[in-house]
Each structure stands twice: as structure tokens, then as C-alpha cells.
């Protein structure tokens, strides 16, 4: 019994020491701090109107719907949190987008009220702005393209099947607030 308590005490002490060294800001490595890639993500922050086209089958006429999205940086500028809603479809989703500086890839977790799974994507930035993310199996590709200040486009392409096709395309237009005018 005394040995078990001794081991438990040693384990707790080691855990406390490890925890203290991990949470101390002076011990955070440069690769664990937000970098220029996070600044790029922070440029997407804002309140947006969304205009979405959804193709249920290739070549079909798209379903058009509107909604809203709020994008904000969280956790000291490490992640971009996106919350979007399309009331007409009773659809709501959350995405968390970040950049892994050690692996040099953008990552995204996404959930919505249309299912019970969490979707994971990762990829790289192409050209001057588009981030191209794919799921681990390569079935779905998400491309986020800032077009100009206050506007962007997100496209979801279904890669599985005989021919890839655009499943959804969403244009985001920033909503101007009174604060921006002052």
C-alpha cells in the first residue's frame, strides 16, 4: 500500500512539473506561436452574408440559398472559428481552421447539424491566397479563396465517383457595420 502511494505521489508530482513547463509562455517554441499564416486567416474575420449554390447531382440546376456567417479568431490568434447558418435549409455549421507550423499545413475540423460526424481536412495555400484542403481519403476538396477585401468564395468539390463535380459554392460578402464607417 505504501509503495502504491509513493508511486502515486511521484506520478502526481511529475505531472504537475510537466504541466507547469507546458503552460509557461516562456517555454512555447516559435513554431507553436501564431505566424504569418495565422495573419492570413485573421484577414477573413468578420460578419458575412452568404450566397450558396448547391448541386445535388452533376449537371443539375443548383439549389440557391442565402444565410449568414461569422468568422472570428480564437485562442490568441491561433485558429479561425467560422459559424454559418442557412435558415431556409435549417442548416448550421461550425469550422475551426488553423495552421500547423511544424507540418506546414492548414487544417480544418468541421461539424454541422446534418450529421453526427466531425469532418477533417488539411492542405496548403495555392498561389496568392486560395487554401486547398482535402479529407484524408481524398473524397472531398474544400477551396477557400479570398477574392478582395470583404469578399471570398468557398467551394466544395466531390472528388469521389466517375467525375469530380462542384457540390456547393458559397460567396461570402462582408456586412458593413457602423463601426467600420467611423
N, C-alpha and C positions, 0 to 999 in steps of 0.2 A: 504494500500500500504506500509506504514511504517513497519507494522508487517511482511509482506512478505519479505521485505528487511532485517529486523532483523533476521528472521529465515534463510534466505539465507546466511547471513553473519555468523551466528552461525554454520550452516552446513558446509560452506567452511572452517572455522577455525578448526572445529572438524576434517574434512577430512585432512587438512594439518598436524595437530598434529598426527593423526593416521598414515598417510603416512610417516612422519618423523620417527616415532618409529618403523615402519615395515622395513624401508630401512636401518636403522642404524646397521652396522655389529655387534656392541656390544650387540644388542638385539636378535641376532639369537640364537635360542636354539641349544643344541648339536645334537638333532635329525634332525635338518634342515641342518646340515653340512655334507659334504661327509664323509663316514666311510669306513670300510674295504670292504664292498660290492661294493662300488664305485671303490676301488682299483682293485678288481677282474675284473670289467668292463673295467678299463683302461688298463689291460693287453691284451685286444683284439684289441687295437689300431694298425692301420697300413694300408698299401696298399695290396690288395689281388687279386689273380686270382681266379675265381670261376668256379667250375665244377659241373653242376646241372643235376640231373636226375629227369624227371617229368613223373608221371604215370597218364594218363587221366582217366583210369578205372582200377579197381583191376585186377592184373594178366597180364595186357597188357605189351608189350615191352616198356621200358621207352624212352622218347624223351631226347636226350643228348644235352646239350648246354653249352657254356662257356661264361664267362663275367669277370667283374671286380667289386671290392667293395672297398670303402674307409671308414674306421671306425676311428672316432676321438672323443675325449672328448670335451664337450662344457659346458658352464656356470659354470666355476670354478670347473670342475671335477664332476658335479652333474649328467650328462647324457652322454650316448654313442650315437653318431649320426652315423648311417650307411646309406651310399648311394651306391646302387648297380645298375648295368646295364648288360643286356644280349642283345647285339646288334642284334644277329640273330633273336630274338623274338621281337625286338623293345620294350623291357620291361625295365622300370626304376622304382626304388622304394626307399623310404626313411623310416627309422625306428628310433625312439628315445626310448632308453632303460634307465631306471633308477631304483632306489631302494627307496621305501618308508620306511624310518626307523621307523616311528610311527606304521605302519601297518605290518611291516616286510615282505613285498612282493616286488618282481621285477615287474615292469610294462613296457609295450611297446605299443606305438602308431605306426601304420604302414600305409603308403599310397603308391599307385603305379599308373601308367598310364593305368592300365587295368580296372579301375572303378572310381567312384567318392565318394566312402565312405572311412572313416577312420576306420581302424581295431584296436581294443583294446584288449590287453592280459594282464594277470597277473598270477604270480605263485611264486614258491620257487626254491631254489637251492637244487639239489639232490646230495648226495654223495660228491665227491671231486671237482665237477666242473660243472655238467650239470645244466642249468637253464631250468625248465619246465614251460611253460606258456600256459594258456588256455583262449579262448574267454569267455565272460560272460555266453553264452548259452551252453558252453561245446561242440560245434561242431568241433572246430579246436584246435589242440595242436601243439605248436612250442617248439622244444627242441634244445637248443644251447649247444654244447659240445666242449669245448677246448680239443684237443687231445694231443698236445705237442706244444712247443714253435713255434709260427708261423703257426700253423695249427688248424683248427676247423671244426666242422660239424654242420649244421643246418638242422633239419628235420621237415617237416610239415606233420602232420597226420590228416586225415579227420576222425573224430570220429562219425559223423552222418551216418546213414544208417545201414544196417544189420550187416556189419563187418567193423571195422576200417581198413583203409589202408593208406600207405605212399603215399602222393600226390606229394611231392618233397623232394629231399635230395641234399644239396649243401655242397661240400667240399671247404673250403677256404684255400688257400696256400699263405702265405705271400710272396710278391715280395721283393727281396733283392735290396737295393739301395746302391749306392756308399758310402753314409754317414754311413751305418752300418759297412762297412769294415774298416773304419778309427778308 
